[in-house]
Amino acid sequence: MRKAYIVGVGQTPRKHFPQKGLGTLAAEATYKALDDAKMDIKDIQHVYFGTYHPAAHMQFTAGQMIVDAIGLSTKVGVTDIEHACATSGHTLHEGRLAIASGVYDAVLVLSASKTFDSLQSRNTNESISYGSFSVERGIMLGHADFEGYAKEYGVGDEEIYGWYKTEYWHATRNPISVCYGEHERVLSFEDYCKLPYNVWYAAPQKFGAGSTVVDGGSAIILASKEVAKRHTDKLISIEALVCRDESSYYPHSLQHTRFEMMTAGVLRNAFQAAFDQAKIKPKDLDLYQPHDNTPYINFSHVDVFFQLYDPKMPPGYGPKWYALGYAMPGGPLPLSSAATAKCGYMMPVHFLDDNIENVKQLREEVQEPERQIKMKNYLTMATVSPERPVVCILRREK
């Protein structure tokens, strides 16, 4: 199996675009990626398109519209992928396999979202048959589970604020962000603690801790090494890309309500499989992007990760990494520099955003210098979803 290399990345700004359709956003991201790779649209041999439209009930052939919008109608095939928050993870997985198999030498991995064209702007679970309790329960670290977890392991306002501050620190310095340049909007710890709600339980809906939902598109061009070498001298390979899936949330609501069940299960399995595939250890990483839609999903990832990073770390230590400032640039292991939750979150797009951020960091081409992570091993990782995890490890070849 040959390696797949990332040769181009592109993103639209993150905000609401009532005047732009899904195709327009997808096309803008595509042509930015093509410009980045110094490639022509005719070089693309197949398109993998991920989107998530709750009104479509899993029957949405958006890809036909997309290949027309980007100028490839009748020229290439397109594969539509929908898998909730893991959508663009599976999209990237399929693109990698296409290159690794030798069937194609250059493919486009693309995802776009028009959140406010959907019937529901925030929570799509009820429209896709996961059950009315799926947000509250299940093997993911959900609302109810988080409160018990936080009390058991001493995760409080300091840890949640540490996540919040890390996210906003990067988001206000990222040019694509919906809050770029708005440093003054970030609350102090004292003001954050005055917010009039329980930040554990109300995190997804209220201002302080949940994600900012927007519209936009992102694109990654994958190529074989032979093609990549013609377009870049900064070769970035996919060293591991692992997908795992647990069964639907709702059946697990009846029996899997503890954080320990999740850490021993699908998420830990996916992490370990990726490290084995890449032949690295967690401490080899220079940067890690956990799924940062909300604090409790983020903390479910970092806590599992840090138990693999150092088995001596007790449960609950992952969230403390943020409060201690260790997640910031210059810390022992920076986290969440993509700041997807505050830059602007799109369910089917954010895993591409995490990996695009990792590509920019590996290239050492981050626009705001203070955001640049110091690379030692030139290895990064991104993960998404507690119950349908996808793990991607990237390496820049020296």
N, C-alpha and C positions, 0 to 999 in steps of 0.2 A: 504494500500500500504506500503510495507516495503522499507527501505532505501537501496541505493546502496553505497558501500564503495570502495574507491580506495586502492588497496593492492599492486600494482606494477606499476612502470613507467620506460620507457626506451627510449633513443634517440640515434641516430647515430650522429657523428660530422656533422657540416654544412659546406659543400663545394661542389665542382663539382667532380663527380665520373664517369668518362667516362668508367672505367673498371667494374663498378657494375651496374646490372640491378635493376629494381623496386623490384623484388622478393628478391634479396639479401639485399637491404636496409630495406625492411619490416621485413625480418627474423632477421637481426641484432637488430633492435629495439625490436622485440618480445622477443628475448631471453634475452636481457638486462632487460626487464620488468619482465620476469619469474624469473631471478636471483634475482631481487630486491624483488619480492614477495615470494621467496623461494618456488616456485611452479614448477610443471612439465607440459610440453605441453599437456599431456593427461588430465590435470585438466580442460582445456578450453572446454566449451560446445558449444560455437558459436562464430563466428568472424564477426565483423562489420568493413568493410574496406572502407575508403574514399580516393578517388584520383580524379584528375582533369586533363584530357588530352584533350586539345582543338582540336586535330586532330580527336578525336573519335566522336565528335558531339553528345554527350550524349548517345552513344551506345558502352560501353566499359566494358566487363565482366571480369575485372581484378581479381576479387575475386577468380575465379577458379585457376588462376596461383598462387595467394598468398597462399591459403591453401596448395597447393603442396609445395611451397617454405619453408613454416614454419613447414612442416611435419604432416599436418592434413588432407591430401587428403583422401576422402571417410569417414573420421571420424566425421566431423562436417559440418554444413551448414555455408554459408557465405552470408552476405548481402552487396551488393555494394551500395555506396552512393556517389552522386555527387551533389553539390549545391554551386559551385564557392567558394568564400572565407568562406562561412558558412559550407563547406563540413564536416570538422571534428567536428563542433558543432552539426550538425545533427547526425553524427556518434555516438558521445558521448550521445546524447539524446536517440537514439534507444537502446544503450547498457544499459543505466540507466533503461529504461522501461522494458527491458528483465529481469533485476534483480528484479526490483520493483514488477513485475507481479508474480514472483515466478516460472516462467517457467524454468529459469536457475539460477544456483548458482555461476557461474564464467564465464565471457565472456571476450573476447579480443576486445578492441577498438583500431584500427590501421589505420594509414595513412602514405603514402609515396609519394614522388614526384621526378620525373626525369625531371626537368624543361627543360634541353637542349636536351631531346629526342623529345620535342614537336615541332610543326611546327613554333610556335612563342614563343620566349623566354620571352617576357615581357607582352604584352597586348593581352588577349584572347577574348576580347569582339566581334570583328568582326566575329569570327568563330562560335559564338553561338547565333547570331541573336538578339542581344540587340539593334542594330542600330549604325550607324557610329558616332552619336553624344553622345553616352551614357557616355563616359568618361568626356565629357565637361559639360554635363547638368544632369538633373535628381534631385531626391529628396535627393540624397547624397550630401554632401558638396564637390562638385567637383572643378576642376581647376578654372573655371570662377566664380563660386559662392564664392570661397574662397577669391578671390581678393576683391570682394565687401564686404564680411563679415569682412575681415581683416581691411579694411579702415574704415568701420562703427564703429567697436569696438576697434580700436587701437591695433590690433594685428600686430606686426612688427618683425624685425630681432631679437629682444631680446627674444621674445616668441618662435620663430622657433629655434633659437640657444639653448634655454633652453631645448627644446625637443631633439634636436640633441645631446647635451652634456649628457643628462640623458641616452639616448639610448647607446651611445658609452661608457659611464662610466661603465655601466653594461656589455655590449658586450665584452669589452676588458678584463673583469674579469670572464667571463663565459667559462669554459673549452670546451663546445661543439661549441663555436662560431667560425665563419670563421675568425674573427679578434682577437682571444684570445691572450693576451699579447702584443698587438700592441698599447700601450697607446700613443706612440709618434705620431701616425697618426691622432689623434683627433685635429682638428683645434682650435685655440684660437678664441675668439669672433671677434677680429680685422681681423684675416685672413679669417674667415667665411664671414664677410661683404665684403671682396674683391672679392669673387667669381663672375665671369663675367656673371651672368645671374640673372633674377628676380626669387628669391627663392620662391615666391608665385606661380608663374605660371608654372615654369619649374621643380618643385620639383620631380615628379616621375622619370624623365629621367636623371637628372644631378647628379653629385657626392654627393653634400652636403646634400640633404634632403630626397631622396627617399630610398627605401629598397634595400637590397643586395640579389639578387635572387640566390638560391643555390639548391642542391639536398639533400635528406635525408629522414629519417623516424622517426616516434614517435609512442609509444604504451602505452596504459593504460589498466590495468587489473581491472575490476570491479567484486565485489563479494558481496554476502549477508553478513550480520553481523556475522552469525555463522561461515562462511568460513573465513572471514576477521580476526576474533579473533584468529584463528589457525595460522595465518601467520604474524600478526603484533600487536604490542601493541600501535601503533599510529593510532587510528581509524579516518579516514578522510571520511566524508560522503558528498554526493551531497545533499545540502539543497534546491537548486532550479536549474532548468534547463528549460529555456523558449525559445521557437522559435516563431518568428513572421515573416511574409513576406508581403511586399508591392508588387504591380504589377511591371511589367518589367520597366526598366529605361526609355525606349524610349517614351512611351505614356506620362510619367510625364515630359518629356523635354518641352512639350508644355505649361505646366501650373505651375509646381512646381520648381521654381528656387531660392526661398528664403530659407535661413537657418531656419527662423521661421516656415515654413511649416513642416520641418523635426522634429524640436524639439517638435511640438505639435502632431506629428503623431506616426509612427510605432516604432521609437527608444525609445521615452519616454514611450510608452505603454509597451514595452518589459522590460525596466528597472523596472518600477513600479510593473509589474506582478511578476518579480523575487523577489523583496523585500517582496511583499505580500506572496508569496509562502514560502519563508524562514522565514517569520515572524521577519524580522529585519529592521533596518533603515540604510540609507546610511552611517551615522556617526558611525555605529557599525563595519564597515570594517577596517581591518588592512592594506590591500593592494589591489590595483585595477590594472588590466591589460586591458587597452583599446586596440582597434584594432589599431596597430601601423605600418601599412604598409607605410603610408605617413603622414606628419603633418596634412594635411587637414582632412583626415579620422579620425586620432587620435583626433584632436580638436573637431570634430563633436560629438564624444563620450564623451569627458571630459566636454564639455560645457553643454550637456544635463544632464550628471551625476551631475554636481555641482549645477544646478538649482534645482535638487531634494535633494542634500546634504544640501543646505542652500538656500531657496527661496529668501533670500535677496541678493544673489550674482547676479550681472547683467550679461546679455549675454556677452560673450567674456572673462569672468573671468577664465574659465577653462584653456585656453592656458597660462594665466599669472602664473598659479600654477607652471609651469615648470621654467619660468624665475625667479621666486622668490626663487627657490630651494626647494620648498615644496614637490616636487615629489621624492626627493632623500631619501635614508635611513636616518631615524631620523627626517624627515619632518612630518607635521601634518597628511598627508596621502600619503605614497609613491605610485608612479605610474610607470608602464612600466618597472618593473625590469626584465621581460622576454626579453626585448630589441629585440623582434623578427625581427624588420626591419634591425638591424645592426648585430645581431648574424647570420642571414641568414633566408630569408623569403621564404616560400613555401605556395602557396595559399591554398591547401587542408589540410595542416598540422598545420598551425600556431596556431589554437585554442587549439589543443592538447598541443602544446608547452607552451602556456600561462598557461594552467591548470597544466602541469607538473611542471612548475616553482612555481606555487602556492602550489603544494603538497610539494615540497622541502622546501619552506619557512615555511609552516605549521609544517613540521616535525622538523624544525630548523636544517636542514642538508645541507645547502648551502655550497659549497666547499670553496669559498672565504669568510672569516669571515666578511669582511667589507660590503659585500652585504646582509648579513642577516638582515631582517626586524624584529624589535622588535614587538612581538605579545602580544596583550592585550586581545582581544576577540577570537582569533584564527578563524577569518573569512576572506575569500578572495573572490574576484570576478574577472571574465574575461568576456569580451564582444567582439563580432565580427560583422562587416558589418552594415553600416547605413541603408540599404534598405531590408536586410534579416537578421535582428539581431538574435543572439543567446546569452543568458546571463546565466552564470553558477556561482553559489555561493557554495563554499566549506567551511566546518567547521571541525576542529579537535576537537573531543570529549575529554574533560578533564577527 
